[in-house]
Structures are given as structure tokens and as C-alpha cells.
Amino acid sequence: MRIGQGYDVHAFGPGDHVMLGGVRVPHTHGVIAHSDGDVVIHALCDALLGALALGDIGRHFPPNDERWRGADSRTFLRATRQMLEERGYRLGNADITVICEAPKVGPHADAMRVLLADAMGCELDCVSVKATTTEKLGFTGRREGIAAMATVLVTPL
């Protein structure tokens, strides 16, 4: 078994939604990002890659590579899953926390769990998605951006 952790941040910018865990969540802003800026999936990919000492998401899907401009981050997650499986591992469980004052994550958490479990080929109870605020402190508290943290356990196939 191996454990990994991941973290991702994006600043808010123009737009009317954010992508979180593959779910389009209505919001007063979008995010500034090369891909779709899905902090949940980016943190999850970093955690999975870190668990196997494979670097980070930027190493495998560089933000200066035009192939990834506007990309659906589920593409990154599916490729990361393939890397895990090629090395004889699978996701045991993932615990993901979204950090923001808005948008509200709770109403969308179950839909995120379903999409993430499907992309990882695991049972729904292997994926947890929750949210917290920073009590109006820092960049997330000032509503300047959004962040996510992920912790994973990967186990042999």
C-alpha cells in the first residue's frame, strides 16, 4: 500500500461556473486555468501520482502544452489511473476536501463522487468529497479563488 497527497489552487476569473470533480457547478465566476481548472481532479491526480513517486500533474500534462488547453480534467484522471494500473496498483480510497467560501459544494458532492468513482473504476464508497471554508481568511476567504486537497491510498491490484 502507498499513500499520496495532492493540492491544487486556481484563481477566480470571468465565467459563470467552475468544474469540480467533473461536475459543472454554477458560480458567479470561472477559474483562470489552462485546462478546465478542476481543482478536485487536479489534486486527486497529484495525490495518485505522488503515491507512486511519479511526479505531479504538471510533469505529465504541462500547462504550456497546447494539447491541454481547455481540456476536460477527467482526461488527466483516466490517464493517471492507467499509469497506476500499469504499475500494478489501483485506488483503495480517496478523501478530497474543497476549500472555498463559494460556490456551495455540498449539493454537488454526491455527483462528484459518482463521476470520480466511475473514472477510477472503484466503488462509490471509496471516494469521499467534502468542503470547508477558511472562515473568510486568506485568498479563499476573500473569494479570490478555490483550492482542493486530496489524500489517497493505493493498493496492489
C-alpha positions as CSV (number, residue, x, y, z in Angstrom):
1,M,0.0,0.0,0.0
2,R,1.1,3.6,-0.6
3,I,-0.3,6.9,0.4
4,G,-0.3,10.2,-1.6
5,Q,-1.5,13.7,-1.1
6,G,-2.3,16.4,-3.6
7,Y,-3.2,20.1,-3.5
8,D,-4.4,22.5,-6.2
9,V,-5.5,26.1,-6.4
10,H,-7.0,28.3,-9.1
11,A,-7.8,32.0,-9.0
12,F,-11.3,33.0,-9.9
13,G,-11.8,34.9,-13.2
14,P,-14.5,35.5,-15.8
15,G,-17.2,32.9,-16.2
16,D,-20.4,31.5,-14.8
17,H,-19.3,28.1,-13.4
18,V,-16.5,26.1,-12.1
19,M,-15.7,22.5,-12.8
20,L,-15.4,20.4,-9.6
21,G,-14.9,16.7,-9.7
22,G,-16.1,16.6,-13.3
23,V,-19.4,18.5,-12.4
24,R,-20.3,21.9,-13.8
25,V,-21.1,23.9,-10.7
26,P,-22.9,27.3,-11.3
27,H,-21.0,30.2,-9.8
28,T,-20.5,34.0,-10.2
29,H,-17.0,33.3,-11.6
30,G,-15.0,30.8,-13.6
31,V,-11.4,30.0,-12.9
32,I,-8.2,31.1,-14.6
33,A,-6.6,27.9,-15.9
34,H,-5.0,26.3,-19.0
35,S,-7.3,23.3,-18.8
36,D,-10.8,23.3,-17.3
37,G,-9.3,24.2,-13.9
38,D,-10.9,21.4,-12.0
39,V,-9.1,21.7,-8.6
40,V,-10.7,18.5,-7.3
41,I,-9.4,16.3,-10.2
42,H,-6.0,18.1,-10.2
43,A,-5.5,17.5,-6.5
44,L,-6.6,13.9,-6.9
45,C,-4.2,13.3,-9.8
46,D,-1.3,14.8,-7.8
47,A,-2.2,12.5,-4.9
48,L,-2.3,9.4,-7.1
49,L,0.9,10.3,-8.9
50,G,2.7,11.2,-5.6
51,A,1.7,7.8,-4.1
52,L,3.8,6.1,-6.8
53,A,6.6,8.8,-6.9
54,L,5.6,9.7,-10.5
55,G,5.9,13.5,-10.0
56,D,3.0,15.8,-10.4
57,I,0.2,16.7,-12.8
58,G,2.3,19.4,-14.4
59,R,5.0,16.9,-15.3
60,H,2.6,14.7,-17.2
61,F,0.2,17.3,-18.5
62,P,2.2,20.6,-18.8
63,P,0.3,23.8,-18.7
64,N,2.3,25.2,-21.6
65,D,1.3,22.2,-23.9
66,E,-1.5,23.4,-26.3
67,R,-2.9,19.8,-26.3
68,W,-4.3,20.5,-22.8
69,R,-5.8,24.0,-23.4
70,G,-9.4,23.8,-22.2
71,A,-9.1,20.1,-21.6
72,D,-11.6,18.1,-19.6
73,S,-9.6,17.2,-16.5
74,R,-11.2,13.7,-16.5
75,T,-8.8,13.0,-19.3
76,F,-5.9,13.6,-16.8
77,L,-7.6,11.3,-14.3
78,R,-8.2,8.5,-16.7
79,A,-4.5,8.7,-17.9
80,T,-3.4,8.7,-14.2
81,R,-5.5,5.7,-13.5
82,Q,-3.8,3.9,-16.4
83,M,-0.3,4.8,-15.0
84,L,-1.3,3.3,-11.7
85,E,-2.7,0.1,-13.3
86,E,0.4,-0.3,-15.5
87,R,2.5,-0.3,-12.2
88,G,0.2,-2.8,-10.6
89,Y,-1.9,-0.5,-8.4
90,R,-5.5,0.7,-8.0
91,L,-7.2,3.3,-5.9
92,G,-8.0,2.0,-2.4
93,N,-9.8,5.2,-1.3
94,A,-9.6,8.9,-1.8
95,D,-10.6,11.7,0.6
96,I,-11.0,15.1,-1.0
97,T,-11.6,18.4,0.6
98,V,-12.7,21.5,-1.4
99,I,-11.7,24.8,0.2
100,C,-13.8,27.9,-0.7
101,E,-16.4,30.3,0.6
102,A,-18.5,29.8,-2.6
103,P,-19.8,28.0,-4.5
104,K,-21.5,25.6,-2.1
105,V,-20.1,22.2,-2.7
106,G,-22.4,20.1,-0.6
107,P,-25.3,20.0,-3.2
108,H,-22.9,18.6,-5.8
109,A,-20.7,16.3,-3.7
110,D,-22.5,13.1,-4.5
111,A,-22.5,13.8,-8.2
112,M,-18.7,14.4,-8.0
113,R,-18.3,11.1,-6.1
114,V,-20.1,9.2,-8.8
115,L,-18.1,10.6,-11.6
116,L,-14.8,10.2,-9.8
117,A,-15.5,6.6,-8.8
118,D,-16.5,5.8,-12.3
119,A,-13.3,7.3,-13.7
120,M,-11.2,5.4,-11.2
121,G,-13.1,2.1,-11.6
122,C,-13.9,1.8,-7.9
123,E,-16.9,1.5,-5.7
124,L,-18.6,4.7,-4.7
125,D,-17.7,4.2,-1.0
126,C,-14.1,4.5,-1.9
127,V,-14.4,8.3,-2.8
128,S,-15.2,11.0,-0.3
129,V,-15.8,14.6,-1.3
130,K,-16.4,17.3,1.3
131,A,-15.9,21.0,1.7
132,T,-14.8,23.6,4.2
133,T,-14.3,27.3,4.3
134,T,-11.4,29.3,5.8
135,E,-13.8,31.5,7.9
136,K,-13.2,34.4,5.5
137,L,-9.4,34.3,5.9
138,G,-6.8,34.2,3.1
139,F,-7.4,34.1,-0.7
140,T,-10.3,31.6,-0.4
141,G,-11.9,33.6,2.4
142,R,-11.7,36.7,0.3
143,R,-13.4,34.8,-2.6
144,E,-10.4,35.2,-4.9
145,G,-10.0,31.6,-5.7
146,I,-10.7,27.9,-4.9
147,A,-8.5,25.1,-3.6
148,A,-8.7,21.4,-3.1
149,M,-6.7,18.8,-1.1
150,A,-6.7,15.0,-1.7
151,T,-5.3,12.1,0.2
152,V,-5.3,8.6,-1.4
153,L,-4.4,5.1,-0.5
154,V,-3.4,3.0,-3.5
155,T,-3.2,-0.8,-3.1
156,P,-1.8,-3.6,-5.3
157,L,-4.2,-4.9,-8.0
